[in-house]
């Protein structure tokens, strides 16, 4: 399907809003389909069980299971009087994925507190499902798992996506991934002039070749093809949003127009230094050893340069006694755990409970961000908000945050020896003082309310309102 979609010539994304009133269900808008059956599924909530995250539930009128979004009757639009309606569509939303999922759920919380706003989420899932609450509705579209990229799923539901867009009539669409979602959106939105934006969450050309100067011919060619694809996607939308100035400059350098920067945020109430009071209990719960600990939280994948981190940390542990904790799951976990550095590391499974994750940050002494292709690095800002200094690679969005905050140190990308040298120096400094600097920086620049105030200003500028 994707090659056929890629054959289309790029134009601005548009939205078609063609619907008719259902004769059988007053107030319910039904798009034209051959058959209709009552919806919807019940039971599963969209998000974590933590009370700090919104809890979406099936619509109140749901009466049956077996929902097929391409055929079933859809519930009435929420907040019909809202003055701004946003539809977010992204493949980067799984049960245990981090940054994009956190961003979308925090945006949903912002919308829930703003009666003049409405949000529709379109993300993949194990089955078709509709969940909603307080101005936010989520459509989960059945998609098969990506074999080597679990917990991600393919988004292939062209008919369902078209039906959702026609029914919900958003004022603006934000595309949050680069594979099928932009083309599904294009197929669904071809007839009237409603703008779209693209949030550049993943710097995939840089993932292909994190260090182009030393990359082989095949990687350089693949990266060049990926940048060509990025330029094409950039022409599909009116604005591309990047979460760091580093990425803005890179996109502009390769020819993407109309790029704006909107840095991401952190839940300052959830991630805070006061959780250090729980540090001993957290360490005992996870059987973490005494002494100083450094930690990485995220997906265990090749593009994160965890092999460099594990190699360098052997020397750091030998000279300072500081152990390394790796929190997360991913396709590279088994192979990395078998390396000499991996054998010495402490491996902790992905922590879905955000409260427990916040306690985990507060139970260690240093955060490490080794991924050179990070567009922003939400986990690093969560660490700063908790009062942890950050050791980061000198490329990507995290390095920008550390330079601006002064709450950590940088090492040369791909250089395990330099990583060890910088880590040893950093560990001799006053870590609590650096952590306090990071907390202050997070408070000043990265509250989610500040982030979304800025983001919705970008939306309104695109809409001319």
ABEGO torsion letter per residue (X at the ends): XAAAAAABBBBBBBBBBBBBBBAABBGBBBBBBABBBBOBBBGBBABBABAABBBBBBBAABABBGBBAAABBBBBBBGAABABBBBBBBABBBAABBAAAAAAAAAAAAAAABAABBBBBBBBBABBBBBBBGGBBBBBBBBBBBAAAOABBBBABAAAAAAAAAAAGBABBBBABABAAAAAAAAABAABBBBBBBBBABBAAAAABABAAABBAAAAAAAAAAAAAAAAAAAABABBBBABAAAAAAAAAAGBBGBBBBBBBBBAAABBAAAAAAAAAAAAAAGBBBEBBBBBBEBBBAAAGAAAAAAAAAAAAAAAGBBBBBBEBEAAAAAAAABAAAAABBBBBBBABAAAAAAAAAABABBBBABAABAAGAAAAAAAAAGBBBBBBABEAAAAAAAAAGAEBBBBBGBAAAAAAAAAAAAABBAAAAAAAAAAAAAAAABAAAAAAAAAAAAAAAAGX
